[in-house]
Every structure is written in C-alpha cells, then in structure tokens.
C-alpha cells in the first residue's frame, strides 16, 4: 500500500468511506477490527485524564498522547485534543508520544509511528478514526482488514487540526444534549460558594461536573477557585476528579477550565469583584490584557499564585 503525500491525502480523505465501499480490500483474518475501544470495562492499569475534554485514559488508552508544551508534560486523549491544545496555545506540541492502537501499553515517538485514518475502528473525539501503529507494515495490515488510508504523523496532525472547528461544534452540541455540561437555571441553581445565581452572569459562570449527574455551579471563577482552594487538603473529595468547565469570555462557549487561559488583575470586574477572566485561546487573553490591563496565567498558576489554591 503506497504512502500518500499530504496534499493528495487531504484532498482525498472526504472520499474514504465511499472508496472503502466501492473498492473493498481483502481482509486479514488475524486482525480484529472490532477491538474494544473504548476499553470496556475501564482498565485500572491506565491512569490520567485528558485536560481538554475530560476523557479518562482507563477507557481511551488506545489513542492516548503525551507531549511537551513549554516546560510542562501534558496528556491528550486523541489527535483532536492534541491539535486543539496546540491551537489554543498558538504553539505546536513538542516531543509527542502516542499509544499504539493494538498495544496501548506501549508509547512510541509519534513522528516515528504510522497511522490508519478513516478505518472502521471507532474514533476518539471524532468520527474519523486515527489509529497508530509501530511501522508502515503494521498499518498496512490493519488498513487491509479494516479500511482507511495510511498517513505519517504530520499529515494526520494537520488533518485533525483542519477538522477542529466542525468537530468542536458537534462536540459542544453533544455535551449539552447528554448533560455533560448543564447550563445554570435562574432562580434555581445557586453558586455553591456565595449563593448568587450563576445564570445571571453568562460570561463569568463556571461549573464542576462529577460524572454522576451532579454539578456544582459557580457564579464566577473567583468562587470556583475559592472552592478549589478548600479542596487542597481533601484529596478524597469528589471535586478533585470532576471536570471543570468555565465560560470563554470572548464567545460564551463552555470550555475546559484546565486548558483555559486567564487574565487576572484587569480593570474588568466580575460578579465578585476581582476576577480571573477565562479565554479559550492564549492570543485572545493576551489581547484582552493589552486593552484592559492585567496579566495572563494558566489554570495551574491562577490556582497556586492568585488564589492560593491547588493546581
């Protein structure tokens, strides 16, 4: 199976499904295209949570990534979240390691792996699956049995990046429809810290979702970080494992609190006065700080330096 150059691959990718139906490849009986993904039940040997979407490694280990951004080592559940965090920061992820789809306990340099894009395997954060293999021959065997086309790392990364806007819109809709994010209701949902109504502050409100249909609402990031500060000496508290959602000040979208960028000490006040104004992208936070004063911080720095709370 020939490797496609990047331009040809991206130009043809929209026709993957049709091509697979019209020109089926002979199957390799040794490969199970229905391999469990996500892992069911979750495998407790895998630890970690994607900070961008909240997916847990014990279920999504087959497509897991680790990478370096600035001086930090970060994790991502998929190419989607890897490229999304790159766009948010305005920097390319460095030293990316990827799990192998059929041997998820092994992590290899992502640039050395080969990928099958658009196979019958389930995707992670996308309908277009991207499965990693140790070499081109292993990728070709999988594609022969399960469909899809072979690509290198750079092509696969750029393909994921190109699809971000459309996929994020789809994911936002699903999160709301499935109750993974619960918009606060006025005169009903109160801030767990100050008892004000978060629905009245649509550009400042935040929440922690615990995965059991329980949501803690906050009127502001001030109350959110105050609440998180109270958990720093309570490692068994359910809030420690919850997914944190904040409101992007620029768009009003719900975004991950752990990957957001915050402007503190600006002239813009929130419901509780001094506020950590949240933005999805670093460039947006920097522009806001230039126009309104303040300094830009990551989630970890806001928690540890501004409010004295946990990272």
Secondary structure, DSSP 4 states (H G I P E B T S, - for coil): -PPPPHHHHHHHGGGHHHHHHHSPPPP-TT--TT--SS-SS--TT---B-TTT--BHHHHGGG-EEEEETTEEEEESSHHHHHHHHHHHTS--EEEEEE-SS-TT-EEEGGG-EEEES-SSPPSSSSS-EEEESSHHHHHHHHHHH--EEE-HHHHHHHHHHTHHHHHHHHHHHHHHTTSS----TTT---TTT---GGG-TTT-EEEE-SSS-EEEESSHHHHHHHHHTTTT-TTSGGGGSEEEEE-TTT--EEETTT-EEEES-S--BTTBS--EEESSHHHHHHHHHHH--EEEEHHHIIIIISS---
